[in-house]
Amino acid sequence: MKRTHLPLNALRVFDAAARHLSFTRAADELAVTPAAVGQQIRALEDLLGVVLFRRTSKGLELTDEAGTGLAALRTGFLHFEDAVQAMQAGQSSHVYTIAAPREFFAAWLAPRLAAFRAANPQVHYVLVDGEMTDFTEANLDLAVRWTDGPADLEGLPLGTAEWVQVGSGDWIGWPGDPTPGADEGDAEEAKPPIMVGDAGQAIAAALAGMGRAHVPALLAAGIGDGGRSDLVGTAVPCRRGYWLVAPLPQWRQKKVKDLVSALTAGA
């Protein structure tokens, strides 16, 4: 019989009835009616082509055929229990695998992860660089992405969707803002003369006097603390923002809920 065709519910009913040698007590254990137990047993007997129980003057008895398969069935259920416990242990693990843009990690995420671990010393982190890292391949719990929404994932925004202009001169483009001049209707500057790999490099290039760049306001917040506030413009709304994302099953895990709560507190 194919694994996909196994009558698991009926086998569970059979196991309970065999332990109690009573459809009534099996029904009490399974929170169903004795009639439902009888229906499951009859359906299983029809499927297997054997009689599983015999009624005698002393009560219900197992047939030889039923007794032959019972030990293997109970071993199988024990393996199922072990599998469930293993999966639950993985969900309650204190190891977090997180993907985030490098500049976001340095400017925003790292101090918050440090604070969470200070309050939860048992926590361990595996940090992966890269916004578009595949959840399955990297076994991720969470990812941070600069995007206009969570797309086909579940997500929460981190901060507000704003950016600022840093520096002056020629435009500096990066993947999150590849044609900055186009936003201001400047066709000539739609193709910036300087392209860098990420927002962190754009900030570094602008502070070095190489030009100006639109960068997430969240990342530029620390520039003023270094006495360079004159190079930072006013924050304006933009289409994209930083989002904390994951597939729905991850959001259901207690460990993920605890970390998300800590990261989004006051975000």
C-alpha positions in Angstrom: 0.0 0.0 0.0 1.3 3.4 -0.9 2.3 5.7 1.9 -0.2 8.3 0.7 -3.0 5.7 0.9 -2.4 4.7 4.5 -5.6 5.0 6.6 -3.8 6.7 9.5 -7.0 7.8 11.3 -8.5 4.4 11.2 -5.2 2.8 12.4 -5.1 5.3 15.3 -8.7 4.2 16.2 -7.7 0.5 15.9 -4.7 1.1 18.3 -7.0 2.7 20.9 -9.6 -0.1 20.6 -6.9 -2.8 20.8 -5.4 -1.2 24.0 -8.8 -1.0 25.7 -10.5 -4.0 24.1 -13.5 -1.7 24.2 -15.0 0.5 21.6 -16.6 2.6 24.3 -13.4 3.3 26.2 -11.5 3.9 22.9 -14.2 6.4 22.0 -13.7 8.2 25.3 -10.0 8.5 24.7 -10.5 9.8 21.1 -13.4 12.1 22.0 -15.7 10.5 19.5 -18.8 8.2 19.7 -18.6 4.4 20.0 -20.5 4.3 16.7 -17.7 6.3 15.0 -15.1 3.9 16.4 -17.1 1.0 15.0 -17.4 2.6 11.6 -13.6 3.2 11.5 -12.9 -0.4 12.5 -15.3 -1.8 9.9 -13.9 0.4 7.2 -10.3 -0.7 8.1 -11.4 -4.4 8.0 -12.9 -3.9 4.6 -9.8 -2.2 3.3 -7.4 -4.9 4.8 -9.7 -7.8 4.0 -9.3 -9.2 7.5 -11.4 -9.3 10.7 -9.7 -7.4 13.5 -12.0 -8.0 16.5 -14.1 -10.9 17.7 -16.9 -10.5 20.2 -17.0 -13.3 22.8 -18.8 -14.0 26.1 -15.8 -12.4 27.9 -15.9 -9.2 25.7 -13.9 -8.0 22.8 -10.9 -10.0 21.6 -8.2 -9.4 19.0 -8.0 -11.8 16.1 -4.7 -13.5 15.3 -4.4 -11.2 12.2 -4.9 -8.1 14.3 -2.3 -9.2 16.8 0.2 -9.9 14.1 0.3 -6.3 12.9 -0.3 -4.5 16.2 3.3 -4.4 17.5 4.6 -2.9 14.2 1.8 -0.4 14.2 2.6 0.8 17.7 6.3 1.1 16.8 5.3 3.2 13.9 3.2 5.5 16.1 6.2 5.9 18.4 8.3 7.0 15.4 5.6 9.5 14.6 5.8 10.9 18.1 9.6 11.1 17.9 9.3 13.0 14.5 6.8 15.5 16.0 9.0 16.1 19.0 12.1 16.6 16.8 10.2 19.2 14.7 8.9 20.9 17.8 12.5 21.0 19.2 13.7 22.6 16.1 11.0 25.3 16.4 11.9 26.0 20.0 15.6 26.2 19.2 17.5 29.3 20.2 19.5 29.6 17.0 18.3 32.3 14.6 19.4 32.4 10.9 18.8 35.9 9.5 19.6 37.5 6.2 20.0 41.2 5.9 21.7 43.9 3.8 25.2 44.5 5.2 24.7 48.2 5.7 21.3 47.7 7.4 22.9 45.2 9.8 25.6 47.6 10.8 23.4 50.7 11.2 20.2 49.2 12.7 20.0 45.5 13.2 23.2 44.7 15.1 22.6 46.8 18.2 19.0 45.4 18.5 20.2 41.8 18.1 22.8 42.5 20.7 20.2 43.8 23.1 18.0 40.8 22.5 20.9 38.4 23.2 21.8 40.3 26.4 18.3 39.6 27.6 18.4 36.0 26.3 22.0 34.7 26.7 21.1 31.3 25.3 20.4 32.8 21.9 22.8 32.1 19.0 22.8 33.9 15.6 23.8 32.9 12.1 23.9 36.1 9.9 23.7 35.9 6.2 24.6 38.8 3.9 22.2 39.4 1.0 18.6 40.6 0.6 17.4 38.0 -1.8 18.8 34.9 -0.1 16.5 31.9 -0.5 14.7 30.9 2.7 14.8 27.2 2.0 18.3 27.0 0.7 19.7 29.0 3.6 17.3 27.6 6.2 16.4 31.2 7.2 14.2 32.2 10.1 13.9 35.9 9.0 15.1 38.2 6.3 15.3 42.0 6.0 14.7 43.4 2.5 14.6 46.9 1.0 11.3 46.6 -0.9 7.9 48.0 -1.5 6.2 45.2 0.4 6.5 41.6 1.5 5.3 40.2 -1.9 4.4 36.5 -1.4 5.8 36.4 2.1 4.5 37.6 5.4 6.1 40.8 6.6 6.3 43.9 8.9 7.8 47.3 8.0 10.7 48.5 10.0 10.5 52.2 10.5 8.9 54.5 7.8 9.4 54.3 4.1 11.5 57.5 3.7 14.8 58.4 2.2 17.1 61.4 2.2 19.7 63.0 -0.1 23.2 62.7 1.2 26.1 64.8 -0.3 26.1 67.0 -3.4 27.2 66.9 -7.0 26.7 64.1 -9.5 24.2 61.4 -8.7 25.3 58.1 -7.2 23.1 55.2 -8.1 22.8 51.8 -6.3 20.4 48.8 -6.9 17.8 50.3 -4.5 17.8 53.6 -6.5 19.4 52.8 -9.9 18.2 56.0 -11.6 18.0 58.8 -9.0 17.8 61.6 -11.4 14.6 60.2 -13.0 12.7 60.8 -9.7 13.2 64.5 -10.2 12.4 64.5 -13.9 16.0 64.9 -15.0 16.4 62.7 -18.0 20.1 63.5 -18.3 20.8 62.3 -14.8 18.6 59.2 -15.1 21.8 57.3 -15.8 24.0 58.2 -12.9 27.8 58.5 -13.6 28.6 56.6 -10.5 27.1 53.2 -9.5 27.8 51.3 -6.3 26.6 48.0 -4.9 24.4 49.0 -2.0 23.1 51.9 0.1 26.1 51.6 2.5 28.5 52.2 -0.4 26.4 55.1 -1.6 26.6 56.8 1.8 30.4 56.3 1.9 30.8 57.6 -1.6 28.7 60.7 -0.9 30.5 61.4 2.4 33.8 61.1 0.5 32.7 63.9 -1.8 32.0 61.7 -4.9 28.5 63.0 -5.4 25.0 62.7 -3.9 22.7 59.8 -3.3 19.2 58.9 -2.2 19.6 56.5 0.7 17.1 55.1 3.3 16.5 57.7 6.0 17.0 55.0 8.6 20.6 54.4 7.5 21.4 58.1 7.3 20.2 58.8 10.9 23.7 58.1 12.2 25.4 60.6 9.9 24.3 63.6 12.0 25.7 62.0 15.1 29.1 62.1 13.4 28.9 65.9 12.9 28.1 65.6 9.2 24.4 66.7 9.4 25.0 69.4 6.9 25.4 66.8 4.2 22.0 65.2 4.9 18.8 66.5 3.4 15.2 66.4 4.6 13.5 63.0 4.7 10.8 62.5 2.1 8.4 59.5 1.5 9.5 56.9 -0.9 8.0 53.8 -2.4 10.4 51.3 -0.7 11.3 50.7 2.9 12.9 48.0 5.0 10.7 45.0 5.7 11.1 42.1 8.0 9.9 39.1 6.0 9.5 35.3 6.3 7.1 32.6 5.0 4.0 32.2 7.2 5.2 29.0 9.0 8.2 30.9 10.4 5.9 33.6 11.8 4.1 30.9 13.8 7.2 29.8 15.7 7.5 31.1 19.2 11.2 31.9 18.9 10.4 34.0 15.8 7.5 35.8 17.5 9.8 36.7 20.5 12.5 38.1 18.2 10.1 40.0 16.0 8.5 41.6 19.1 11.8 42.8 20.3 12.9 44.1 16.9 9.7 46.0 16.2 9.2 47.5 19.7 9.4 51.2 18.9 10.5 50.6 15.3 
